[in-house]
Amino acid sequence: MAVLSACGGSGTAAPATPAEVAPPKNLASSGTLTYGTAATFPPFESKAANGDLQGFDIDMISALSKSMGLKAKPLDIDFDGLIPALAGKRTDVINSAMYITPEREKQVDFVPYMIIGETLLTPSGNPKKISRVPEDLSGRTVAVTRGAIGETYMNEFNKDLKKQGRAEMKIMSLPNNQDAMLAVQSGRADAFDTSTPGAAATLAGTKGRFTLAATFKNETKIGIAVRKGDTATATAVKKALDRFVRSGGYAELMAEYELPKSSDYFTASAPSSPATTAPAGGS
């Protein structure tokens, strides 16, 4: 799996000199912040037509790396390979809109930066009339990204359906968000799970091919992940993120990618600063 160059200033931008934030030591590659990402999740990370990476996370990590005097270098792999790559020290952080869950907090520490929800998208017109979660998912096929939080939610919903005496849904676990979308588009699945910002980007970019059927879990935090106990990297990321927020860069990037104000983690965490309210491991 090749390391890809990010688009714009993301992967090739010259580092800040001198560093505004002390960079972490023991990096995977000297002078570089190597980050793992699964670039199939717009508007956070995706591939442009020329193969370069683009999205909110890609632009943000470029700014944070620059504050540390480092270059940002992505390792684009399937989502379920991100934590193993971090644990194996192939990457220094995970920067891939990763949802903060108790299970993941056992494996990695988090620096939170956004709050989002989940959405189910169906073919245009919502032919199976899915609106109630989980009741209307009974007997349906739902596509999810393997290893992502949507898969966890659907498994939990199946337990609820079983308790209600209803037929469980079929969970179609696929390598990435794009595959889940294509499963619905081709008729192999009745709906697919994605984030609320991801749903907005999909609806805007697919010209009426999908319908927003249901929204749920609107209190989920996402964060940059570091290795468990790696306080040096967590501290550097938090300090760089603090500078980015205070500079106005975070708000500008939210506006550029048309992310809702309700997703602003730092507004929700006010009046404390992100440097003191975003402990490694999330909250």
Phi and psi in degrees as GROMACS dihedral restraints (atoms count N, CA, C in turn):
[ dihedral_restraints ]
;  ai    aj    ak    al  type     phi  dphi    fc
    3     4     5     6     1   -83.0    20    10
    4     5     6     7     1   151.1    20    10
    6     7     8     9     1   -81.3    20    10
    7     8     9    10     1   130.0    20    10
    9    10    11    12     1  -105.6    20    10
   10    11    12    13     1   151.2    20    10
   12    13    14    15     1   -84.3    20    10
   13    14    15    16     1   137.7    20    10
   15    16    17    18     1   -81.4    20    10
   16    17    18    19     1   158.0    20    10
   18    19    20    21     1   -82.9    20    10
   19    20    21    22     1   172.2    20    10
   21    22    23    24     1    56.9    20    10
   22    23    24    25     1  -133.7    20    10
   24    25    26    27     1   -92.8    20    10
   25    26    27    28     1     8.3    20    10
   27    28    29    30     1   -69.7    20    10
   28    29    30    31     1   -49.8    20    10
   30    31    32    33     1  -105.1    20    10
   31    32    33    34     1   -15.4    20    10
   33    34    35    36     1  -120.1    20    10
   34    35    36    37     1     3.4    20    10
   36    37    38    39     1   -63.4    20    10
   37    38    39    40     1   140.7    20    10
   39    40    41    42     1   -66.8    20    10
   40    41    42    43     1   139.4    20    10
   42    43    44    45     1   -69.8    20    10
   43    44    45    46     1   156.5    20    10
   45    46    47    48     1   -68.6    20    10
   46    47    48    49     1   143.9    20    10
   48    49    50    51     1  -136.5    20    10
   49    50    51    52     1   119.8    20    10
   51    52    53    54     1   -78.0    20    10
   52    53    54    55     1   172.0    20    10
   54    55    56    57     1   -64.8    20    10
   55    56    57    58     1   135.0    20    10
   57    58    59    60     1   -80.6    20    10
   58    59    60    61     1   -25.5    20    10
   60    61    62    63     1  -128.0    20    10
   61    62    63    64     1   132.5    20    10
   63    64    65    66     1   -60.7    20    10
   64    65    66    67     1   124.7    20    10
   66    67    68    69     1   -75.3    20    10
   67    68    69    70     1   156.0    20    10
   69    70    71    72     1   -70.0    20    10
   70    71    72    73     1   158.2    20    10
   72    73    74    75     1   -95.4    20    10
   73    74    75    76     1   175.2    20    10
   75    76    77    78     1    56.5    20    10
   76    77    78    79     1    45.4    20    10
   78    79    80    81     1   -73.6    20    10
   79    80    81    82     1   154.9    20    10
   81    82    83    84     1   -61.3    20    10
   82    83    84    85     1   -33.3    20    10
   84    85    86    87     1  -140.9    20    10
   85    86    87    88     1   126.5    20    10
   87    88    89    90     1   -57.0    20    10
   88    89    90    91     1   134.5    20    10
   90    91    92    93     1    76.5    20    10
   91    92    93    94     1     7.7    20    10
   93    94    95    96     1  -135.6    20    10
   94    95    96    97     1   139.1    20    10
   96    97    98    99     1   -98.7    20    10
   97    98    99   100     1   104.6    20    10
   99   100   101   102     1   -88.2    20    10
  100   101   102   103     1   123.5    20    10
  102   103   104   105     1  -122.4    20    10
  103   104   105   106     1   142.0    20    10
  105   106   107   108     1   -88.2    20    10
  106   107   108   109     1   138.7    20    10
  108   109   110   111     1  -149.9    20    10
  109   110   111   112     1   151.4    20    10
  111   112   113   114     1  -112.1    20    10
  112   113   114   115     1    97.1    20    10
  114   115   116   117     1   -82.5    20    10
  115   116   117   118     1    58.7    20    10
  117   118   119   120     1  -136.3    20    10
  118   119   120   121     1    29.4    20    10
  120   121   122   123     1  -136.2    20    10
  121   122   123   124     1    66.5    20    10
  123   124   125   126     1   -66.1    20    10
  124   125   126   127     1   148.3    20    10
  126   127   128   129     1   -90.6    20    10
  127   128   129   130     1    13.1    20    10
  129   130   131   132     1   -83.2    20    10
  130   131   132   133     1   -48.4    20    10
  132   133   134   135     1  -154.1    20    10
  133   134   135   136     1   129.8    20    10
  135   136   137   138     1  -159.8    20    10
  136   137   138   139     1   176.4    20    10
  138   139   140   141     1  -103.8    20    10
  139   140   141   142     1   134.7    20    10
  141   142   143   144     1   -75.0    20    10
  142   143   144   145     1   172.0    20    10
  144   145   146   147     1   -58.4    20    10
  145   146   147   148     1   -30.6    20    10
  147   148   149   150     1   -87.5    20    10
  148   149   150   151     1     4.1    20    10
  150   151   152   153     1    94.2    20    10
  151   152   153   154     1   -11.4    20    10
  153   154   155   156     1   -70.0    20    10
  154   155   156   157     1   155.3    20    10
  156   157   158   159     1   -85.8    20    10
  157   158   159   160     1   149.0    20    10
  159   160   161   162     1  -149.0    20    10
  160   161   162   163     1   160.8    20    10
  162   163   164   165     1   132.2    20    10
  163   164   165   166     1   171.8    20    10
  165   166   167   168     1   -55.9    20    10
  166   167   168   169     1   -51.1    20    10
  168   169   170   171     1   -62.8    20    10
  169   170   171   172     1   -37.5    20    10
  171   172   173   174     1   -65.9    20    10
  172   173   174   175     1   -43.7    20    10
  174   175   176   177     1   -68.8    20    10
  175   176   177   178     1   -38.7    20    10
  177   178   179   180     1   -65.5    20    10
  178   179   180   181     1   -45.7    20    10
  180   181   182   183     1   -66.7    20    10
  181   182   183   184     1   -28.4    20    10
  183   184   185   186     1   -63.4    20    10
  184   185   186   187     1   -44.7    20    10
  186   187   188   189     1   -66.2    20    10
  187   188   189   190     1   -42.3    20    10
  189   190   191   192     1   -65.8    20    10
  190   191   192   193     1   -42.2    20    10
  192   193   194   195     1   -62.1    20    10
  193   194   195   196     1   -41.7    20    10
  195   196   197   198     1   -61.1    20    10
  196   197   198   199     1   -38.4    20    10
  198   199   200   201     1   -61.7    20    10
  199   200   201   202     1   -29.6    20    10
  201   202   203   204     1   -88.5    20    10
  202   203   204   205     1     0.2    20    10
  204   205   206   207     1    74.8    20    10
  205   206   207   208     1    26.8    20    10
  207   208   209   210     1  -120.5    20    10
  208   209   210   211     1   161.2    20    10
  210   211   212   213     1   -93.1    20    10
  211   212   213   214     1   149.3    20    10
  213   214   215   216     1   -96.8    20    10
  214   215   216   217     1   131.3    20    10
  216   217   218   219     1  -132.0    20    10
  217   218   219   220     1   119.1    20    10
  219   220   221   222     1   -87.4    20    10
  220   221   222   223     1   148.6    20    10
  222   223   224   225     1  -117.4    20    10
  223   224   225   226     1   105.8    20    10
  225   226   227   228     1   -92.3    20    10
  226   227   228   229     1   110.9    20    10
  228   229   230   231     1  -139.6    20    10
  229   230   231   232     1   172.9    20    10
  231   232   233   234     1   -61.2    20    10
  232   233   234   235     1   149.3    20    10
  234   235   236   237     1   -57.8    20    10
  235   236   237   238     1   -41.0    20    10
  237   238   239   240     1   -72.7    20    10
  238   239   240   241     1    -4.9    20    10
  240   241   242   243     1   -96.8    20    10
  241   242   243   244     1    -2.1    20    10
  243   244   245   246     1   -68.2    20    10
  244   245   246   247     1   -48.2    20    10
  246   247   248   249     1   -66.7    20    10
  247   248   249   250     1   -43.0    20    10
  249   250   251   252     1   -59.1    20    10
  250   251   252   253     1   -37.5    20    10
  252   253   254   255     1   -65.6    20    10
  253   254   255   256     1   -38.5    20    10
  255   256   257   258     1   -67.2    20    10
  256   257   258   259     1   -46.4    20    10
  258   259   260   261     1   -61.5    20    10
  259   260   261   262     1   -34.4    20    10
  261   262   263   264     1   -82.4    20    10
  262   263   264   265     1     4.8    20    10
  264   265   266   267     1    62.5    20    10
  265   266   267   268     1    26.9    20    10
  267   268   269   270     1   -78.8    20    10
  268   269   270   271     1   -23.8    20    10
  270   271   272   273     1  -131.0    20    10
  271   272   273   274     1   161.5    20    10
  273   274   275   276     1   -93.5    20    10
  274   275   276   277     1   -30.9    20    10
  276   277   278   279     1  -146.3    20    10
  277   278   279   280     1   165.7    20    10
  279   280   281   282     1  -108.3    20    10
  280   281   282   283     1   124.8    20    10
  282   283   284   285     1  -127.8    20    10
  283   284   285   286     1    80.3    20    10
  285   286   287   288     1  -151.9    20    10
  286   287   288   289     1    44.1    20    10
  288   289   290   291     1    47.6    20    10
  289   290   291   292     1    43.7    20    10
  291   292   293   294     1   -77.5    20    10
  292   293   294   295     1   126.6    20    10
  294   295   296   297     1   -72.4    20    10
  295   296   297   298     1   138.7    20    10
  297   298   299   300     1   -87.9    20    10
  298   299   300   301     1   114.0    20    10
  300   301   302   303     1  -128.5    20    10
  301   302   303   304     1   155.9    20    10
  303   304   305   306     1   -56.0    20    10
  304   305   306   307     1   -38.3    20    10
  306   307   308   309     1   -64.9    20    10
  307   308   309   310     1   -42.8    20    10
  309   310   311   312     1   -70.3    20    10
  310   311   312   313     1   -30.8    20    10
  312   313   314   315     1   -68.0    20    10
  313   314   315   316     1   -14.9    20    10
  315   316   317   318     1   -76.3    20    10
  316   317   318   319     1   -20.6    20    10
  318   319   320   321     1  -105.2    20    10
  319   320   321   322     1   -33.1    20    10
  321   322   323   324     1  -139.3    20    10
  322   323   324   325     1   165.6    20    10
  324   325   326   327     1  -103.8    20    10
  325   326   327   328     1   152.2    20    10
  327   328   329   330     1  -122.5    20    10
  328   329   330   331     1   147.7    20    10
  330   331   332   333     1  -114.4    20    10
  331   332   333   334     1   101.6    20    10
  333   334   335   336     1   -68.3    20    10
  334   335   336   337     1   149.0    20    10
  336   337   338   339     1  -146.6    20    10
  337   338   339   340     1    -1.4    20    10
  339   340   341   342     1  -161.3    20    10
  340   341   342   343     1   156.0    20    10
  342   343   344   345     1  -121.0    20    10
  343   344   345   346     1   127.5    20    10
  345   346   347   348     1  -141.0    20    10
  346   347   348   349     1   172.9    20    10
  348   349   350   351     1  -121.0    20    10
  349   350   351   352     1  -174.8    20    10
  351   352   353   354     1  -115.2    20    10
  352   353   354   355     1   151.1    20    10
  354   355   356   357     1  -138.3    20    10
  355   356   357   358     1   146.1    20    10
  357   358   359   360     1  -107.4    20    10
  358   359   360   361     1   123.9    20    10
  360   361   362   363     1  -106.3    20    10
  361   362   363   364     1   140.8    20    10
  363   364   365   366     1  -123.8    20    10
  364   365   366   367     1   172.2    20    10
  366   367   368   369     1   -58.2    20    10
  367   368   369   370     1   157.6    20    10
  369   370   371   372     1   -51.0    20    10
  370   371   372   373     1   132.6    20    10
  372   373   374   375     1    89.4    20    10
  373   374   375   376     1    -7.7    20    10
  375   376   377   378     1    51.6    20    10
  376   377   378   379     1    62.9    20    10
  378   379   380   381     1   -59.5    20    10
  379   380   381   382     1   -27.8    20    10
  381   382   383   384     1   -91.7    20    10
  382   383   384   385     1     5.7    20    10
  384   385   386   387     1    54.7    20    10
  385   386   387   388     1    48.8    20    10
  387   388   389   390     1   -84.7    20    10
  388   389   390   391     1   121.5    20    10
  390   391   392   393     1  -144.9    20    10
  391   392   393   394     1   -36.8    20    10
  393   394   395   396     1   -91.2    20    10
  394   395   396   397     1   130.5    20    10
  396   397   398   399     1  -114.6    20    10
  397   398   399   400     1   122.6    20    10
  399   400   401   402     1   -99.2    20    10
  400   401   402   403     1    -1.3    20    10
  402   403   404   405     1   -52.3    20    10
  403   404   405   406     1   -44.8    20    10
  405   406   407   408     1   -77.0    20    10
  406   407   408   409     1    -2.6    20    10
  408   409   410   411     1   -90.4    20    10
  409   410   411   412     1    -7.2    20    10
  411   412   413   414     1   -58.7    20    10
  412   413   414   415     1   124.0    20    10
  414   415   416   417     1    77.6    20    10
  415   416   417   418     1    -0.8    20    10
  417   418   419   420     1   -93.3    20    10
  418   419   420   421     1   167.0    20    10
  420   421   422   423     1  -109.2    20    10
  421   422   423   424     1   123.0    20    10
  423   424   425   426     1  -118.6    20    10
  424   425   426   427     1   125.9    20    10
  426   427   428   429     1   -89.9    20    10
  427   428   429   430     1   137.3    20    10
  429   430   431   432     1  -136.4    20    10
  430   431   432   433     1   163.1    20    10
  432   433   434   435     1   -83.7    20    10
  433   434   435   436     1   125.5    20    10
  435   436   437   438     1   -59.0    20    10
  436   437   438   439     1   126.9    20    10
  438   439   440   441     1    86.5    20    10
  439   440   441   442     1    -8.7    20    10
  441   442   443   444     1   -87.3    20    10
  442   443   444   445     1   168.7    20    10
  444   445   446   447     1   -65.0    20    10
  445   446   447   448     1   -28.7    20    10
  447   448   449   450     1   -58.8    20    10
  448   449   450   451     1   -36.7    20    10
  450   451   452   453     1   -63.3    20    10
  451   452   453   454     1   -41.5    20    10
  453   454   455   456     1   -62.4    20    10
  454   455   456   457     1   -46.0    20    10
  456   457   458   459     1   -60.3    20    10
  457   458   459   460     1   -43.3    20    10
  459   460   461   462     1   -66.2    20    10
  460   461   462   463     1   -36.7    20    10
  462   463   464   465     1   -64.4    20    10
  463   464   465   466     1   -38.7    20    10
  465   466   467   468     1   -65.0    20    10
  466   467   468   469     1   -40.8    20    10
  468   469   470   471     1   -64.5    20    10
  469   470   471   472     1   -34.9    20    10
  471   472   473   474     1   -63.9    20    10
  472   473   474   475     1   -35.8    20    10
  474   475   476   477     1   -63.7    20    10
  475   476   477   478     1   -40.6    20    10
  477   478   479   480     1   -63.7    20    10
  478   479   480   481     1   -43.2    20    10
  480   481   482   483     1   -62.2    20    10
  481   482   483   484     1   -41.0    20    10
  483   484   485   486     1   -62.9    20    10
  484   485   486   487     1   -41.5    20    10
  486   487   488   489     1   -63.3    20    10
  487   488   489   490     1   -31.7    20    10
  489   490   491   492     1   -81.3    20    10
  490   491   492   493     1    -4.0    20    10
  492   493   494   495     1    77.5    20    10
  493   494   495   496     1    18.8    20    10
  495   496   497   498     1   -99.1    20    10
  496   497   498   499     1   158.0    20    10
  498   499   500   501     1   -65.8    20    10
  499   500   501   502     1   139.9    20    10
  501   502   503   504     1   -75.3    20    10
  502   503   504   505     1   159.1    20    10
  504   505   506   507     1   -79.7    20    10
  505   506   507   508     1   160.1    20    10
  507   508   509   510     1   -93.2    20    10
  508   509   510   511     1   121.9    20    10
  510   511   512   513     1   -95.7    20    10
  511   512   513   514     1   115.9    20    10
  513   514   515   516     1   -96.4    20    10
  514   515   516   517     1   101.8    20    10
  516   517   518   519     1   -90.7    20    10
  517   518   519   520     1   119.1    20    10
  519   520   521   522     1  -123.8    20    10
  520   521   522   523     1   160.9    20    10
  522   523   524   525     1   -61.0    20    10
  523   524   525   526     1   -32.2    20    10
  525   526   527   528     1  -153.4    20    10
  526   527   528   529     1   172.6    20    10
  528   529   530   531     1   -62.9    20    10
  529   530   531   532     1   -37.1    20    10
  531   532   533   534     1   -62.4    20    10
  532   533   534   535     1   -41.9    20    10
  534   535   536   537     1   -64.4    20    10
  535   536   537   538     1   -38.3    20    10
  537   538   539   540     1   -63.7    20    10
  538   539   540   541     1   -42.2    20    10
  540   541   542   543     1   -62.6    20    10
  541   542   543   544     1   -43.8    20    10
  543   544   545   546     1   -66.0    20    10
  544   545   546   547     1   -30.6    20    10
  546   547   548   549     1   -63.5    20    10
  547   548   549   550     1   -37.5    20    10
  549   550   551   552     1   -72.7    20    10
  550   551   552   553     1   -43.6    20    10
  552   553   554   555     1   -60.6    20    10
  553   554   555   556     1   -34.3    20    10
  555   556   557   558     1   -87.7    20    10
  556   557   558   559     1    -5.2    20    10
  558   559   560   561     1    89.5    20    10
  559   560   561   562     1     4.2    20    10
  561   562   563   564     1   -79.1    20    10
  562   563   564   565     1   -20.6    20    10
  564   565   566   567     1  -132.4    20    10
  565   566   567   568     1   153.1    20    10
  567   568   569   570     1   -86.6    20    10
  568   569   570   571     1   -23.2    20    10
  570   571   572   573     1  -159.9    20    10
  571   572   573   574     1   159.9    20    10
  573   574   575   576     1  -134.8    20    10
  574   575   576   577     1   150.4    20    10
  576   577   578   579     1   -93.8    20    10
  577   578   579   580     1   136.4    20    10
  579   580   581   582     1  -153.2    20    10
  580   581   582   583     1   174.0    20    10
  582   583   584   585     1   -75.7    20    10
  583   584   585   586     1   163.7    20    10
  585   586   587   588     1   -62.0    20    10
  586   587   588   589     1   -43.9    20    10
  588   589   590   591     1   -65.6    20    10
  589   590   591   592     1   -37.5    20    10
  591   592   593   594     1   -63.6    20    10
  592   593   594   595     1   -37.7    20    10
  594   595   596   597     1   -64.5    20    10
  595   596   597   598     1   -42.4    20    10
  597   598   599   600     1   -61.2    20    10
  598   599   600   601     1   -41.8    20    10
  600   601   602   603     1   -66.6    20    10
  601   602   603   604     1   -40.4    20    10
  603   604   605   606     1   -64.0    20    10
  604   605   606   607     1   -46.7    20    10
  606   607   608   609     1   -62.2    20    10
  607   608   609   610     1   -39.1    20    10
  609   610   611   612     1   -69.7    20    10
  610   611   612   613     1   -30.3    20    10
  612   613   614   615     1   -97.8    20    10
  613   614   615   616     1    -3.1    20    10
  615   616   617   618     1  -116.6    20    10
  616   617   618   619     1     6.5    20    10
  618   619   620   621     1    50.7    20    10
  619   620   621   622     1    57.9    20    10
  621   622   623   624     1    82.4    20    10
  622   623   624   625     1     8.5    20    10
  624   625   626   627     1   -78.6    20    10
  625   626   627   628     1   -17.6    20    10
  627   628   629   630     1  -130.3    20    10
  628   629   630   631     1   159.7    20    10
  630   631   632   633     1  -126.0    20    10
  631   632   633   634     1   137.9    20    10
  633   634   635   636     1   -76.7    20    10
  634   635   636   637     1   113.0    20    10
  636   637   638   639     1   -92.9    20    10
  637   638   639   640     1   -40.1    20    10
  639   640   641   642     1  -158.9    20    10
  640   641   642   643     1   148.6    20    10
  642   643   644   645     1  -126.1    20    10
  643   644   645   646     1   140.1    20    10
  645   646   647   648     1  -154.6    20    10
  646   647   648   649     1   169.8    20    10
  648   649   650   651     1    51.5    20    10
  649   650   651   652     1    59.9    20    10
  651   652   653   654     1   -86.4    20    10
  652   653   654   655     1    25.6    20    10
  654   655   656   657     1  -130.2    20    10
  655   656   657   658     1    25.2    20    10
  657   658   659   660     1   -85.2    20    10
  658   659   660   661     1   132.1    20    10
  660   661   662   663     1   -95.8    20    10
  661   662   663   664     1   144.0    20    10
  663   664   665   666     1  -118.7    20    10
  664   665   666   667     1   155.8    20    10
  666   667   668   669     1  -156.5    20    10
  667   668   669   670     1   166.6    20    10
  669   670   671   672     1   -81.2    20    10
  670   671   672   673     1   129.3    20    10
  672   673   674   675     1   -99.3    20    10
  673   674   675   676     1   140.7    20    10
  675   676   677   678     1  -124.8    20    10
  676   677   678   679     1   165.3    20    10
  678   679   680   681     1   -59.9    20    10
  679   680   681   682     1   145.6    20    10
  681   682   683   684     1   -56.1    20    10
  682   683   684   685     1   124.6    20    10
  684   685   686   687     1    83.2    20    10
  685   686   687   688     1     0.5    20    10
  687   688   689   690     1   -83.0    20    10
  688   689   690   691     1    76.1    20    10
  690   691   692   693     1   -67.7    20    10
  691   692   693   694     1   -29.5    20    10
  693   694   695   696     1   -63.8    20    10
  694   695   696   697     1   -47.5    20    10
  696   697   698   699     1   -68.2    20    10
  697   698   699   700     1   -41.7    20    10
  699   700   701   702     1   -59.7    20    10
  700   701   702   703     1   -42.7    20    10
  702   703   704   705     1   -65.3    20    10
  703   704   705   706     1   -43.2    20    10
  705   706   707   708     1   -63.4    20    10
  706   707   708   709     1   -43.4    20    10
  708   709   710   711     1   -64.2    20    10
  709   710   711   712     1   -43.2    20    10
  711   712   713   714     1   -63.1    20    10
  712   713   714   715     1   -42.1    20    10
  714   715   716   717     1   -66.3    20    10
  715   716   717   718     1   -41.1    20    10
  717   718   719   720     1   -65.7    20    10
  718   719   720   721     1   -39.5    20    10
  720   721   722   723     1   -65.9    20    10
  721   722   723   724     1   -39.2    20    10
  723   724   725   726     1   -58.7    20    10
  724   725   726   727     1   -45.2    20    10
  726   727   728   729     1   -62.4    20    10
  727   728   729   730     1   -41.0    20    10
  729   730   731   732     1   -63.7    20    10
  730   731   732   733     1   -42.5    20    10
  732   733   734   735     1   -65.7    20    10
  733   734   735   736     1   -48.1    20    10
  735   736   737   738     1   -65.5    20    10
  736   737   738   739     1   -28.1    20    10
  738   739   740   741     1   -75.6    20    10
  739   740   741   742     1   -13.4    20    10
  741   742   743   744     1    91.9    20    10
  742   743   744   745     1    -4.5    20    10
  744   745   746   747     1   -64.6    20    10
  745   746   747   748     1   -36.7    20    10
  747   748   749   750     1   -63.4    20    10
  748   749   750   751     1   -48.4    20    10
  750   751   752   753     1   -63.0    20    10
  751   752   753   754     1   -39.5    20    10
  753   754   755   756     1   -63.8    20    10
  754   755   756   757     1   -39.9    20    10
  756   757   758   759     1   -70.2    20    10
  757   758   759   760     1   -37.6    20    10
  759   760   761   762     1   -58.3    20    10
  760   761   762   763     1   -44.4    20    10
  762   763   764   765     1   -67.2    20    10
  763   764   765   766     1   -40.6    20    10
  765   766   767   768     1   -59.9    20    10
  766   767   768   769     1   -38.8    20    10
  768   769   770   771     1   -96.9    20    10
  769   770   771   772     1    12.5    20    10
  771   772   773   774     1    54.7    20    10
  772   773   774   775     1    41.1    20    10
  774   775   776   777     1   -85.0    20    10
  775   776   777   778     1   140.4    20    10
  777   778   779   780     1   -65.6    20    10
  778   779   780   781     1   147.8    20    10
  780   781   782   783     1   -61.3    20    10
  781   782   783   784     1   -27.5    20    10
  783   784   785   786     1   -64.3    20    10
  784   785   786   787     1   -16.3    20    10
  786   787   788   789     1   -86.1    20    10
  787   788   789   790     1    -6.9    20    10
  789   790   791   792     1   -69.7    20    10
  790   791   792   793     1   105.2    20    10
  792   793   794   795     1   -61.9    20    10
  793   794   795   796     1   -35.7    20    10
  795   796   797   798     1   -79.7    20    10
  796   797   798   799     1   -29.1    20    10
  798   799   800   801     1   -67.6    20    10
  799   800   801   802     1   -42.1    20    10
  801   802   803   804     1   -65.6    20    10
  802   803   804   805     1   -27.9    20    10
  804   805   806   807     1   -92.9    20    10
  805   806   807   808     1    -4.4    20    10
  807   808   809   810     1   -58.9    20    10
  808   809   810   811     1   151.7    20    10
  810   811   812   813     1   -91.9    20    10
  811   812   813   814     1     2.7    20    10
  813   814   815   816     1   -71.5    20    10
  814   815   816   817     1   155.0    20    10
  816   817   818   819     1   -83.0    20    10
  817   818   819   820     1   155.6    20    10
  819   820   821   822     1   -62.6    20    10
  820   821   822   823     1   -25.3    20    10
  822   823   824   825     1   -68.1    20    10
  823   824   825   826     1   -24.1    20    10
  825   826   827   828     1  -109.3    20    10
  826   827   828   829     1   -12.9    20    10
  828   829   830   831     1  -106.6    20    10
  829   830   831   832     1     0.2    20    10
  831   832   833   834     1  -118.9    20    10
  832   833   834   835     1    68.6    20    10
  834   835   836   837     1   -67.4    20    10
  835   836   837   838     1   148.5    20    10
  837   838   839   840     1   -57.6    20    10
  838   839   840   841     1   131.0    20    10
  840   841   842   843     1   105.1    20    10
  841   842   843   844     1    -4.5    20    10
  843   844   845   846     1    77.4    20    10
  844   845   846   847     1  -175.1    20    10
